[in-house]
Amino acid sequence: MRSSKLWDSGLKYCYEDNQTLFQYVPVMSARAWDRLGEEGQQLLMSLWEDKVDGVRALAVERQQSARVEGAENGIETIEASAQDLAAMRKKLMADQVALVKELRIDPTIVEQAQATLASRQG
């Protein structure tokens, strides 16, 4: 919203529904990872662990300040209700298996991600 100055185009409303996830995740090929060796891999993981929370906090701060700037320029933000989010999640999750297959994502990765998310809820 801020970088595009969408208020200049007449935008009046913003609907927040948690559809954006800023994924700050280092990605590299297995070949590059293997070339790092165990010491290099440990160094990369520890440096990442030291920095990631700060980067994520900065992203939240920037998002919040952009929302304030949007409001200052006449944009009203409407937040999706918990019920709306749950209904959309249910609808999207119904398609997950087919999407994973279509995109040729390793189902093991999906299972690991779901297990990690489940362990952090509650």
C-alpha positions as CSV (number, residue, x, y, z in Angstrom):
1,M,0.0,0.0,0.0
2,R,2.7,2.5,1.0
3,S,5.3,1.8,-1.7
4,S,2.6,2.0,-4.4
5,K,0.8,5.0,-2.8
6,L,-2.4,3.3,-3.6
7,W,-4.4,6.1,-2.1
8,D,-3.3,8.2,-5.1
9,S,-5.3,5.8,-7.3
10,G,-8.4,6.2,-5.3
11,L,-8.2,3.1,-3.0
12,K,-10.4,3.6,0.0
13,Y,-10.5,0.2,1.7
14,C,-8.1,-2.5,2.7
15,Y,-9.2,-5.9,3.8
16,E,-6.7,-7.7,6.1
17,D,-7.1,-11.4,6.0
18,N,-3.6,-12.8,6.7
19,Q,-3.0,-13.8,3.1
20,T,0.6,-12.5,3.1
21,L,3.3,-14.2,4.9
22,F,6.8,-12.7,4.7
23,Q,8.9,-15.8,4.6
24,Y,12.4,-14.9,5.7
25,V,13.9,-18.3,5.1
26,P,17.3,-19.0,3.7
27,V,17.1,-21.2,0.6
28,M,19.9,-22.9,-1.2
29,S,20.4,-26.0,-3.2
30,A,21.5,-29.3,-1.5
31,R,24.7,-29.1,-3.5
32,A,25.5,-25.6,-2.1
33,W,24.5,-26.7,1.4
34,D,26.8,-29.8,1.2
35,R,29.7,-27.6,0.1
36,L,29.5,-25.6,3.3
37,G,30.5,-28.6,5.3
38,E,29.2,-29.3,8.8
39,E,31.0,-26.3,10.4
40,G,29.6,-23.9,7.7
41,Q,26.2,-25.3,8.0
42,Q,26.2,-24.8,11.8
43,L,27.5,-21.3,11.4
44,L,24.8,-20.4,8.9
45,M,22.0,-21.9,11.1
46,S,23.3,-20.1,14.2
47,L,23.6,-16.7,12.4
48,W,20.1,-17.2,11.0
49,E,18.7,-18.0,14.4
50,D,20.4,-14.9,15.9
51,K,18.9,-12.6,13.3
52,V,15.5,-13.9,12.2
53,D,13.5,-12.6,15.1
54,G,14.7,-9.1,14.6
55,V,14.0,-9.2,10.8
56,R,10.5,-10.5,11.5
57,A,9.9,-7.8,14.1
58,L,11.0,-5.2,11.6
59,A,8.5,-6.6,9.1
60,V,5.7,-6.3,11.6
61,E,6.7,-2.8,12.5
62,R,6.8,-1.8,8.8
63,Q,3.4,-3.3,8.2
64,Q,1.9,-1.5,11.1
65,S,3.4,1.9,10.1
66,A,2.1,1.3,6.5
67,R,-1.3,0.8,7.9
68,V,-1.1,4.1,9.9
69,E,0.1,5.9,6.8
70,G,-2.7,4.4,4.8
71,A,-5.2,5.6,7.4
72,E,-3.6,9.1,7.3
73,N,-4.3,9.1,3.5
74,G,-7.9,8.0,3.8
75,I,-7.7,4.2,3.6
76,E,-10.0,2.3,6.0
77,T,-8.7,-1.1,7.0
78,I,-11.2,-3.8,7.7
79,E,-9.9,-6.9,9.5
80,A,-11.3,-10.3,8.7
81,S,-13.2,-11.9,11.6
82,A,-11.9,-15.1,13.2
83,Q,-15.0,-16.8,11.7
84,D,-14.1,-15.6,8.2
85,L,-10.5,-16.7,8.6
86,A,-11.6,-20.1,9.8
87,A,-14.0,-20.6,6.9
88,M,-11.4,-19.6,4.3
89,R,-8.8,-21.8,5.9
90,K,-11.2,-24.8,5.8
91,K,-11.9,-24.1,2.1
92,L,-8.2,-23.8,1.2
93,M,-7.1,-26.8,3.2
94,A,-9.6,-28.9,1.3
95,D,-7.5,-28.3,-1.8
96,Q,-4.1,-28.8,-0.2
97,V,-3.5,-32.4,-1.1
98,A,-4.3,-31.8,-4.8
99,L,-2.2,-28.6,-4.8
100,V,0.8,-30.3,-3.2
101,K,0.6,-33.0,-5.9
102,E,0.1,-30.6,-8.8
103,L,3.1,-28.5,-7.7
104,R,5.2,-31.6,-7.0
105,I,5.9,-30.7,-3.5
106,D,7.4,-33.5,-1.3
107,P,4.5,-34.5,0.9
108,T,7.0,-35.1,3.7
109,I,7.8,-31.4,3.8
110,V,4.1,-30.6,4.2
111,E,3.7,-33.1,7.0
112,Q,6.8,-31.7,8.8
113,A,5.4,-28.2,8.5
114,Q,2.0,-29.2,9.8
115,A,3.6,-31.0,12.7
116,T,5.7,-28.0,13.6
117,L,2.6,-25.7,13.4
118,A,0.6,-28.1,15.5
119,S,3.3,-28.2,18.1
120,R,3.3,-24.4,18.4
121,Q,-0.5,-24.0,18.8
122,G,-2.2,-24.2,22.1
